[in-house]
Amino acid sequence: MDTQQLTKFLDEHKEEINSAIKAKVISRLTEQVTWNLPELIRKDVDEFYADEIRPAVKQYLQDNKSDLMQVVIKACVDASEAVATAMAEHIKKTMSEEYKAKKVFSALFNTAY
């Protein structure tokens, strides 16, 4: 294909070529925005969190420290009581079953166990 044929071809298909180029540019821009926008937004969210949310939450915790500590202490006491109760029930059950086992062995072997 010589220069004249190429020029003629480009003139004849100018609209199609322009449309294809336009579609490709739009596609590339869309792709770039799709990939880069989340990163740009993440930076803004991180900055907002660091500047606004984190200090406000920290201040709230400090202002309510006494109440929060009481809740934490009560939760610890309640958890400890629940564990102690469960352990006592387990020991009671084990001792009861062990006592029954002693009686069975005594009866089987006719001995004082």
C-alpha contacts under 8 A as a table, 3 or more apart, distances in Angstrom:
res1	aa1	res2	aa2	distance
1	M	5	Q	5.91
1	M	6	L	6.38
2	D	5	Q	5.37
2	D	6	L	6.17
3	T	6	L	5.06
3	T	7	T	6.07
4	Q	7	T	5.14
4	Q	8	K	6.17
5	Q	8	K	5.06
5	Q	9	F	6.04
6	L	9	F	5.02
6	L	10	L	6.11
7	T	10	L	5.15
7	T	11	D	6.14
8	K	11	D	5.13
8	K	12	E	6.11
9	F	12	E	5.16
9	F	13	H	6.18
10	L	13	H	5.23
10	L	14	K	5.51
10	L	17	I	7.92
11	D	14	K	5.13
13	H	16	E	5.37
13	H	17	I	6.08
14	K	17	I	5.17
14	K	18	N	6.06
15	E	18	N	5.14
15	E	19	S	6.08
16	E	19	S	5.08
16	E	20	A	6.09
17	I	20	A	5.09
17	I	21	I	6.11
18	N	21	I	5.11
18	N	22	K	6.00
19	S	22	K	5.03
19	S	23	A	6.06
20	A	23	A	5.11
20	A	24	K	6.12
21	I	24	K	5.08
21	I	25	V	6.13
22	K	25	V	5.15
22	K	26	I	6.17
23	A	26	I	5.15
23	A	27	S	6.04
24	K	27	S	4.97
24	K	28	R	6.13
25	V	28	R	5.13
25	V	29	L	6.14
26	I	29	L	5.17
26	I	30	T	6.03
27	S	30	T	5.15
27	S	31	E	6.10
28	R	31	E	5.01
28	R	32	Q	6.15
29	L	32	Q	5.05
29	L	33	V	6.16
30	T	33	V	5.18
30	T	34	T	6.05
31	E	34	T	5.03
31	E	35	W	6.25
32	Q	35	W	5.21
32	Q	36	N	5.84
32	Q	37	L	7.97
33	V	36	N	5.17
33	V	37	L	5.27
34	T	37	L	5.86
34	T	38	P	7.36
35	W	38	P	6.73
35	W	39	E	7.69
36	N	39	E	5.42
36	N	40	L	6.37
37	L	40	L	5.04
37	L	41	I	6.03
38	P	41	I	5.06
38	P	42	R	5.89
39	E	42	R	4.98
39	E	43	K	6.31
40	L	43	K	5.32
40	L	44	D	6.62
41	I	44	D	5.12
41	I	45	V	6.16
42	R	45	V	5.00
42	R	46	D	5.98
43	K	46	D	5.12
43	K	47	E	6.08
44	D	47	E	5.06
44	D	48	F	6.06
45	V	48	F	5.04
45	V	49	Y	6.03
46	D	49	Y	5.08
46	D	50	A	6.13
47	E	50	A	5.13
47	E	51	D	6.00
48	F	51	D	5.17
48	F	52	E	5.52
48	F	53	I	6.88
49	Y	52	E	5.48
49	Y	53	I	4.73
49	Y	54	R	5.81
50	A	53	I	6.41
50	A	54	R	5.51
50	A	55	P	7.36
51	D	54	R	6.78
51	D	55	P	6.85
52	E	55	P	5.93
52	E	56	A	6.32
53	I	56	A	5.20
53	I	57	V	6.10
54	R	57	V	5.22
54	R	58	K	6.08
55	P	58	K	5.04
55	P	59	Q	6.03
56	A	59	Q	5.11
56	A	60	Y	6.15
57	V	60	Y	5.03
57	V	61	L	6.19
58	K	61	L	5.14
58	K	62	Q	6.19
59	Q	62	Q	5.05
59	Q	63	D	6.01
60	Y	63	D	5.07
60	Y	64	N	6.11
61	L	64	N	5.17
61	L	65	K	5.60
61	L	68	L	7.76
62	Q	65	K	5.01
64	N	67	D	5.48
64	N	68	L	6.08
65	K	68	L	5.11
65	K	69	M	5.96
66	S	69	M	5.17
66	S	70	Q	6.32
67	D	70	Q	5.19
67	D	71	V	6.40
68	L	71	V	5.12
68	L	72	V	6.23
69	M	72	V	5.02
69	M	73	I	6.01
70	Q	73	I	5.12
70	Q	74	K	6.03
71	V	74	K	5.14
71	V	75	A	6.11
72	V	75	A	5.07
72	V	76	C	6.23
73	I	76	C	5.05
73	I	77	V	6.19
74	K	77	V	5.05
74	K	78	D	5.99
75	A	78	D	5.07
75	A	79	A	6.01
76	C	79	A	5.10
76	C	80	S	6.06
77	V	80	S	5.06
77	V	81	E	6.10
78	D	81	E	5.12
78	D	82	A	6.14
79	A	82	A	5.05
79	A	83	V	6.20
80	S	83	V	5.14
80	S	84	A	6.11
81	E	84	A	5.04
81	E	85	T	6.01
82	A	85	T	5.13
82	A	86	A	6.14
83	V	86	A	5.12
83	V	87	M	6.09
84	A	87	M	5.07
84	A	88	A	6.08
85	T	88	A	5.11
85	T	89	E	6.20
86	A	89	E	5.14
86	A	90	H	6.17
87	M	90	H	5.03
87	M	91	I	6.11
88	A	91	I	5.10
88	A	92	K	6.01
89	E	92	K	5.06
89	E	93	K	6.09
90	H	93	K	5.12
90	H	94	T	6.02
91	I	94	T	5.04
91	I	95	M	5.97
92	K	95	M	5.25
92	K	96	S	6.07
93	K	96	S	5.08
93	K	97	E	6.13
94	T	97	E	5.13
94	T	98	E	5.95
95	M	98	E	4.94
95	M	99	Y	6.02
96	S	99	Y	5.16
96	S	100	K	6.38
97	E	100	K	5.03
97	E	101	A	6.18
98	E	101	A	4.91
98	E	102	K	6.26
99	Y	102	K	5.13
99	Y	103	K	6.42
100	K	103	K	5.13
100	K	104	V	6.31
101	A	104	V	5.06
101	A	105	F	6.21
102	K	105	F	5.16
102	K	106	S	6.03
102	K	113	Y	6.25
103	K	106	S	5.08
103	K	107	A	6.13
103	K	113	Y	7.87
104	V	107	A	5.15
104	V	108	L	6.06
105	F	108	L	5.01
105	F	109	F	5.92
105	F	110	N	7.75
105	F	111	T	7.81
105	F	113	Y	7.26
106	S	109	F	5.42
106	S	110	N	5.18
106	S	111	T	4.92
106	S	112	A	5.69
106	S	113	Y	5.72
107	A	110	N	5.09
107	A	111	T	7.18
